[in-house]
Amino acid sequence: MSILITGNMGYVGPAVVRQLRKSHPNELLIGFDTGFFASALTTSLYFPECQLNAQLFGDVRKIPENVFDGVTAVVHLAAISNDPMGKAFESVTKDINHEAGIDIADKAKRAGVKSFVFASSCSVYGFAEDGARAENSELNPLTAYARSKVDTETDLRPLADKNFKVTCLRFATACGMSPRLRLDLVLNDFVAGAIAVKKINILSDGSPWRPLINIKDMARAIDWAIGRSPASGGDFLIVNAGSDEWNYQVKQLAAAVQRQMPSVEVSINPDAQPDKRSYRVDFSLFRQLAPKHQPVHSLDVTVRELRSGLEAIGFSDPNFRESRLIRLKMLNALKASGSVTDDLYWRSIPA
Ligand SMILES: NC(=O)c1ccc[n+]([C@@H]2O[C@H](COP(=O)([O-])OP(=O)(O)OC[C@H]3O[C@@H](n4cnc5c(N)ncnc54)[C@H](O)[C@@H]3O)[C@@H](O)[C@H]2O)c1
């Protein structure tokens, strides 16, 4: 078995590599990434790509066919990975997330890959407060990012067959410590604020619902999806990946951080425009299909892990929302420095 992981050099990727290295100690693990955030490491001792057999560098929009030679499973993480970036780079988001995603699946299938796992998102449900959304609920993608996930799921469906199993995992919002931590995710932002300025600044009135999942539990869900039998979900499966217990309101997340750091002040914005992203999600299908791969990391454990991870690297940046740990800021910095073109291709470096 040989597993190709696209987008492995981001936030979630290192957790996936670590999980797959543990459960497939003797298999070939190959990464494929363009490296936008490669330098944004948030660990002092550990280079996550060391656990791979090979790291390939390239753009998923131009991925060579021969990358798939001998590959049995693909985990497709590479993406422009949130709403603000999707807004700033709208057509690029469509090209990278949707068009390239389908091209990769197409090439993978032709090369004989057996299992394709796509990192989709619960943001496809958009604003959905009136009851938890299940996989067959109406979709309401409100952003370019969410639309790219819906379009990819739609075009993956006809590619699936008995020789090419496709699993779309609609992940809850990620959280937890990573060797490439992002601080543009709600719980990570709260812990960073608590450490750096002793303040959690909630941008909304705190009422929006947001299901969460620890990245280590995302990695375990991916591990399950790679090896699942078609008897468990069929050749093509869309499943919400998370747990019902992790359907929190944003203010509850802030309270969980405050419980561990009682001196921290929490401020809400009572005049905020209603948050367009508010949804509760029904994870019962995932519970039924993957009983041994259910999320095991609790909110309290995740807050503790973020806190100790940030303290271990001496994190103290009060302006972290402007820093390179925010994915959009990093892309803008790459663009402003001339390192990448407007459509996010690396420029060649003069000799
Ligand atoms: N983080 C979350 O809350 C969350 C939730 C649900 C789903 N997801 C999905 O999980 C996946 C991973 O998320 P993440 O948080 O690690 O994102 P990330 O932004 O940290 O990592 C994405 C990776 O994709 C790579 N990439 C982007 N464009 C590329 C291109 N054109 N060619 C090659 N590589 C490219 C980047 O260099 C980066 O290493 C994404 O598909 C994301 O949409 C994430």
The ligand as an SDF file (V2000), in Angstrom:
LIG
                    3D

 44 48  0  0  0  0  0  0  0  0999 V2000
   -9.2040   23.5910    9.2370 N   0  0  0  0  0  0  0  0  0  0  0  0
  -10.5160   23.3630    9.2790 C   0  0  0  0  0  0  0  0  0  0  0  0
  -11.2520   23.8470   10.1510 O   0  0  0  0  0  0  0  0  0  0  0  0
  -11.1470   22.4630    8.2630 C   0  0  0  0  0  0  0  0  0  0  0  0
  -12.4630   22.0680    8.4500 C   0  0  0  0  0  0  0  0  0  0  0  0
  -13.0720   21.3050    7.4740 C   0  0  0  0  0  0  0  0  0  0  0  0
  -12.3570   20.9280    6.3540 C   0  0  0  0  0  0  0  0  0  0  0  0
  -11.0640   21.3170    6.2070 N   0  0  0  0  0  0  0  0  0  0  0  0
  -10.3340   20.9460    4.9980 C   0  0  0  0  0  0  0  0  0  0  0  0
   -9.2000   20.1750    5.3640 O   0  0  0  0  0  0  0  0  0  0  0  0
   -8.1290   20.4390    4.4510 C   0  0  0  0  0  0  0  0  0  0  0  0
   -6.8830   20.8380    5.2310 C   0  0  0  0  0  0  0  0  0  0  0  0
   -7.1590   22.0060    5.9950 O   0  0  0  0  0  0  0  0  0  0  0  0
   -6.0080   22.7860    6.7660 P   0  0  0  0  0  0  0  0  0  0  0  0
   -6.6500   23.4730    7.9050 O   0  0  0  0  0  0  0  0  0  0  0  0
   -4.8530   21.8970    6.9920 O   0  0  0  0  0  0  0  0  0  0  0  0
   -5.6250   23.8910    5.6680 O   0  0  0  0  0  0  0  0  0  0  0  0
   -4.2130   24.6260    5.4590 P   0  0  0  0  0  0  0  0  0  0  0  0
   -4.5210   25.8700    4.7210 O   0  0  0  0  0  0  0  0  0  0  0  0
   -3.4700   24.7060    6.7150 O   0  0  0  0  0  0  0  0  0  0  0  0
   -3.4410   23.6110    4.5070 O   0  0  0  0  0  0  0  0  0  0  0  0
   -3.7610   23.4650    3.1580 C   0  0  0  0  0  0  0  0  0  0  0  0
   -2.5210   22.9390    2.4350 C   0  0  0  0  0  0  0  0  0  0  0  0
   -2.8510   22.8660    1.0340 O   0  0  0  0  0  0  0  0  0  0  0  0
   -1.7380   23.3570    0.3080 C   0  0  0  0  0  0  0  0  0  0  0  0
   -2.1880   23.8850   -0.9740 N   0  0  0  0  0  0  0  0  0  0  0  0
   -3.0280   24.9150   -1.1910 C   0  0  0  0  0  0  0  0  0  0  0  0
   -3.1400   25.1510   -2.5090 N   0  0  0  0  0  0  0  0  0  0  0  0
   -2.3490   24.2420   -3.1300 C   0  0  0  0  0  0  0  0  0  0  0  0
   -2.0280   23.9970   -4.4930 C   0  0  0  0  0  0  0  0  0  0  0  0
   -2.5320   24.7570   -5.4790 N   0  0  0  0  0  0  0  0  0  0  0  0
   -1.1880   22.9750   -4.7870 N   0  0  0  0  0  0  0  0  0  0  0  0
   -0.6440   22.2090   -3.7970 C   0  0  0  0  0  0  0  0  0  0  0  0
   -0.9150   22.4160   -2.4730 N   0  0  0  0  0  0  0  0  0  0  0  0
   -1.7430   23.4200   -2.1600 C   0  0  0  0  0  0  0  0  0  0  0  0
   -1.1480   24.4640    1.1920 C   0  0  0  0  0  0  0  0  0  0  0  0
    0.2110   24.7300    0.8460 O   0  0  0  0  0  0  0  0  0  0  0  0
   -1.3160   23.8690    2.5760 C   0  0  0  0  0  0  0  0  0  0  0  0
   -0.1770   23.1440    2.9600 O   0  0  0  0  0  0  0  0  0  0  0  0
   -8.6490   21.5070    3.4990 C   0  0  0  0  0  0  0  0  0  0  0  0
   -9.1460   20.8780    2.3380 O   0  0  0  0  0  0  0  0  0  0  0  0
   -9.7670   22.1480    4.2710 C   0  0  0  0  0  0  0  0  0  0  0  0
  -10.7180   22.7350    3.4060 O   0  0  0  0  0  0  0  0  0  0  0  0
  -10.4350   22.0520    7.1440 C   0  0  0  0  0  0  0  0  0  0  0  0
  1  2  1  0
  2  3  2  0
  2  4  1  0
  4  5  1  0
  4 44  2  0
  5  6  2  0
  6  7  1  0
  7  8  2  0
  8  9  1  0
  8 44  1  0
  9 10  1  0
  9 42  1  0
 10 11  1  0
 11 12  1  0
 11 40  1  0
 12 13  1  0
 13 14  1  0
 14 15  2  0
 14 16  1  0
 14 17  1  0
 17 18  1  0
 18 19  2  0
 18 20  1  0
 18 21  1  0
 21 22  1  0
 22 23  1  0
 23 24  1  0
 23 38  1  0
 24 25  1  0
 25 26  1  0
 25 36  1  0
 26 27  1  0
 26 35  1  0
 27 28  2  0
 28 29  1  0
 29 30  1  0
 29 35  2  0
 30 31  1  0
 30 32  2  0
 32 33  1  0
 33 34  2  0
 34 35  1  0
 36 37  1  0
 36 38  1  0
 38 39  1  0
 40 41  1  0
 40 42  1  0
 42 43  1  0
M  CHG  2   8   1  16  -1
M  END
$$$$
